[in-house]
Amino acid sequence: MKRISNLFDQVVDVRTIVAAAVRAARGKRDRAPVRSFLARLDSESATLVQQIGDGSFQFGAYCDFSIRDPKTRVIHAPSFRDRVVHHALIAVAGPVFERGAIPHSYACRKGRGQHAALTVARRWTATSDWFLKIDVRKYYDSINLDLLRKLLARRFRETRLLILWDRLLASYSHSPSHGLPIGALTSQYLGNFFLDPVDHCVLESLRLPRYLRYMDDLLFFGSRSELEAARLRIIDVLGERGLAAKNGGILNRCDIGVPYLGFVIYPNRVRLNRLGRRRLRRRVSELERGWLSGRYTERELQSRGEALYAHAQFGDDVAWRRIVGRFSKIWEGQDHEPCAAGRLLEQHGQELSVRVSQQEEAG
C-alpha cells in the first residue's frame, strides 16, 4: 500500500482538536478535568495545536486501576488532555488504517463490531464441519513496539507524524519495547493494525476464505486437514511477531459449539457463555443495589439496564434473560405499580436499543 502524507497539518488543525475534545468528553462531562478543559476549550485547543505543531507536546503518565471482569485487568487511562490528542490522531489516521484492512477484520471499524463478526461466525458454523480458534496470549502486553513503529513507517510518510506516534508509543511500556496500554483509544486501533499482516497471510498464502478476526481472536472454518495446516502456519506467523497462541489454539467440530466473543455458537442456536452469564447476573445485582440505595434515577435504571442486555441479546436464550431481568427487589414492599424501567427490565425479551457503546468511538 502506498504511504500516505499530508496528514500532520490535519492533526494540528484547531477544528480537529475541538472535535476530538467533544468526542473524548462523551459520557465524562461530570468529571472535573473534563469540565475544566471544556470551560477553556478555545485556549486549551490553541495550546495543544501550538505544542503539537512545534514538537513540544509530551504525553503524560497514565492513571492505573484494576477491574475484575471476570479476570483481573489493569487499565491504564490517559489524562483527558492526552485523550483529546488520541482522538485527533485517530480521526486523521483511522481512515488510513481502514484502507489497508481486509473485510475479514471486525474490530475498530464502523459497522463491523462484535455482533457483525458473530453474525458471520453463526452463518459459517451452520454450514461448516470444523473450526479453528486462536487467541493470542497477553496480546496488548506482547506487542513489539519496534515492529509496530516499522509498520507505521510503511503506512505514513511524514516525519512529524511518525515522531508523534513514536512519542505516544514511548509514553507506556509493559516491558522494554513491548506493550500497549489497555484503556487508550489509540491502543485499540494500533492493536488491530498490528495484525494486518496476519490477515493478508491467511488470504494470500493459506487461501482460507472462511476466516474472521476480532482484534486478537482469530477464527477459521474448513476441513480438518486444512485447519491443521493453518494452525501450524499461523502459530509460526505469530511467533515471528513475538506473539504466542493460547494453548496452541482450539480445533474441534462445530457441532460441539464454537466459543467466540463471549458466546457459544452452535449450528442451530447461539448461547451466552458461562462467564458472560455470570457477569450479567453480577451487573444486574449491582444495578439493583444502586437503584435501592437511590444512586440511580428511574431513567438511569432503564438506560443502564438496556446497556447491560445489549450484548447478551445476540443469544437465543431469551427465557434465561427474562429470569435474570425481573428485578423483584426494586418494587418489593411498595404499594404502587412497578416503575416503567422496572417493567421493561422485568418483561425483558424483546430487542432493546443499544445506547451505550462497548468501546470508545473515534468519530
N, C-alpha and C positions, 0 to 999 in steps of 0.2 A: 504494500500500500504506500502511496506517495506521502512523504512527510508534509505536514501542514504548517503554515506560517501565518503571520499577521493576526495572531490571537492575543498577544500580550496587551496591545492597546485596548482591546475589548475588556480585558480584566480590569484595567485601571480606569475605565470609563466610570464616572460617578453614577451614571444611571444603572450600571451593572451592580455596583456596590450597594446602592439604595434598594434595588430589587432583591439582592441577596439578603440584606438585613431584614426585609419584610418576610421573606421565606423562612429565615432562621428563627424569627420570633414567633412563628405559628405555634400556638399551644403553650407558649412560655412567657406571655406578656405580663403575667403576675409576678415574675421574678425580678428582683431589684436590679441586677446588671442589665437585664433586657430593657426595663423601664428607663434606666439611666441613659443607655445608648440611644434609644428611640427619642428621648426628650431632647437630645442634642444630635439628631440624625444628620443634619447638614454639616455641622462641624466635624463630627466623627467620620463621616463618609469622605469629606475633603482630606482629613488627616490620613486616612487609610490609602486614598488614591496617591497622595504625595509620598508616603512611606514605601508603598509597593513600587511606585514609579522610579524613585531614586535608589531603591535597593536597600533601604534601611529597615524595612519591616522584618521582624523576627517573630516566629511562632512561639507562644509561651508554653508553660507547663500545663499538664492535664490534671483534672480532678479525678482521682481514683475512688471507686466504690465497688462493692461486690453485690451481686444478685444471685439468687438460687432459683433456677427455673428449668428443670429440677436440679441440674448440677450447678455448682458454683462457678460463676463467671466474673472476671474482673473487668469492669467498664472504665474506660479512660475518656472522660468527657472534656473536650476543649473549652476554653473560655468563650463567652459569646462573641467577643471581638474576633477571635480566631475562627469561630464558626461562620461568621459573615464571609471571611476570606475563602473558607472551604466552599461555601455555596457559590461564590463568584467564580471560583476555579471550575467547579462542576458545570455551572451554567454555560461556560465557554468551551470547556474541554469535553463535556458529556456527549455532544453530537459527534465528536471525533471518535470517541470510544464506540459509540453506536454504529458508526460507519464501518468499523472493522469487525464487528460482531457477526456471528452466523445466526441463522434462525433457530438453531438448537439451544441457544443460550437464553435463560429466562430471568436472570436476576438484574435488578437496577435498570430495567428497561420499561418504558411506558407501554402498558397493555400486555406485558409479558411477566407478570408476577407469579406468586406461588400457585394460585388457582389455575392460571393458564397452563403452567407446567403439569399440574395434577390432572387437568383435563386430557392433555396429550398422553400422559402416562396411563390414564384409565382406558383410553381407546386402544393403546398398544397392548396393555395387559390382557384385554379381552380377545385379542387376535394373535397372541404370541404364546409360545410354549415355555421359553426360558428367559430369565432376566439376569443381568449382572449389575450390581450396585457397588460403587466405590466411593467411600468418603475419605477425605484427607485428614490425617491425624494432626490436631492442633494447627489448623490451616493458617490463621492470621499470625500466630507466633512463629511460623516456619517460613514465611515469605522472605526470600532473599532480596534485600534492598538493592544490592549492587546489580543484580539481574533485572530488577524492576526499573532501575534507572536506565539501563540499556534499552529496555523495551520502550520506555518513554522517549528516549532519544531517537528511536526509529519511527516514532509516530509524530513528534513535534520537532520543528526545525529551529525555532527561536531560542537563542541562548538565555535571554532574560526569563522566559517562561520555564525553561529547564532548571534555571537557578532557583526559581520559586518552588518548583516541585522538589528540588533537592533539599531546600530548607524545610519543607513540610516533612519529608521522609526523615531528616536528621532530628526532628523535634521529638521523636519517640523511637525506642528500640527495645524489644523484649530481651534480646541477646545481641552481641556485636554484629551489626549489619543484618539483622533479621527482625522481622515483626512489624505489624501494623496495629494501631490502637483500635480495639473494639469499642465502638461508640461514636466514631467520627464519620461524617458523610463521605469524605474522600476515601476512607478505607473500604467502604462498600464497592465503590466504582473501581478503585485500584485492585482490590481483591478479585473482582470479576474479570478485569482486564488482564491480570497476571496469567490466567489460564486460557486465554485466547489461543495460544499456540497448540494447546492440547486439543481444543475443538477442531482446529484445522488438520491436526494429525489424524483424528478419528475419521474425518470425512475424506481426506485425500489419500491416506495410507491404508487405514483399516477398511474404508468404504462400508461403514455401517450406517445405513440410513435411519434406523430406529435408535436414535441417541438423543438425550437431552441432559442439560446441566443446569442446576440451580446453585450458583456460587461454587462450592467445593463438593457438591453432591452430584456424582455422575451416574447416569442410569442408561443401560443398554438393553435391547431386546433382540433376540435372534435364536439361532440354533445353538446347541450346547458346544459344538466344536468351534463355531465362530467366536462365541463368548469366552471360551477357554484361551484361545489365541489372543483375543483382545485384552483379557486381563493381564497376561504377561507383558504385552506391549505397553499398556497404559501404566503399569507399575514402573516399567523402565523409563517412560517419558516423565513421569512424576519424579522419579529418582534423579533424573538429570537436572531438575529444578530444585533439588533439595527437599522434596516432599515425599511423604510416605503414606500408603493406604492403610486404613484401619483393618487389621486382621486379614489383609490380603484381599478384601472385598467379599461380597456375598454373591454366589452363583447358585441359583435354585430354580425350581419350576414356578411358573406364575400361579398355578393352582393353589399353592400354599399361602399366597399373599405377598405383594411387593411392598416392603416398608419404604415410604418416601415422604419427606416433608411433614412428618407428624401424623401420617395416615398409613393404614394398611389397605392396599388396593387389591381386590380380588377380581376375577373375570366378570362377576355379576353384581358386585357391590363394593362400596368404599366405607371403611370404618375408621374413626379416630383411634389412634393407638393408645396403649395403656398409659404412657406418660402424659399424653395430651388430655386424656380423661381426668387423670389425677390433677393436672394443672388447672383445668376448667373448674373442677369441683372446689379446689382451694381458692381460686379467684372469686368464684361466686360467693363463697362463705365470707371472704374479706369484704366484698361489696355489701353483703347483707349486714355485717357488723358496722360498716361505715354508715349505712342508712339508719340503723337503730340508734347509733350514737349521735346522729344529727350532723355528721360530717358532710353528707351529700344531700342535695335537694332532690325533689322528685324528677326534675329534668336531668340532673346529673346521673341519677339512678338509671333512667331509661337510656341515656346516651352511653354510659359505661356498660350497661347490660348488653346493648346491641354490639358494642365493640368486642365484648367477651365472646359472643357467639358468632362473630363474623367469619372467623377462620373455621370453626367447627361445623358450620353449615354445609361445607362441601361434602361431608359424610352423609351416609344414608341412615344413620342411627337416630332418627327423629324422636322415637319414643324415649330413648335414654335422655336426650336433651330436654324433653318436657319434664321428666322427673327431676333432673338437676335444677331446672329453672323455675321451680314452684315458689321459692322464696316464702315459705309458710310463715316464718317468724316476722316478716315485715308487718303483717296486719294482725298478728296473734294478740288477742286480748282487746282489739279495737272494736268499737260499736258500729263504725261505718264501713262502707264497702271498700275493697282494696283500691289503692290509687291506680291511675292509668298506667304508670310504669310497672306497678306490681302485676296488674292483669296481663300486660304484654309479656312479661317475663314468665308468669305462671303458665300461660297458654302457648308458650313458645313452640313453634313447629313450622311456621311458615317462614318464608325468606324475609330477612331483615336487611335494611340498608346498611352498608358499610360506611361508618362515619369517621373512624379513626384509622389512619394509615398504619401499616405494620412496620414501615421504615420511613425515615425522614426523606421527604421528597426533594428533588433538585429543582423542580420548576413545574 
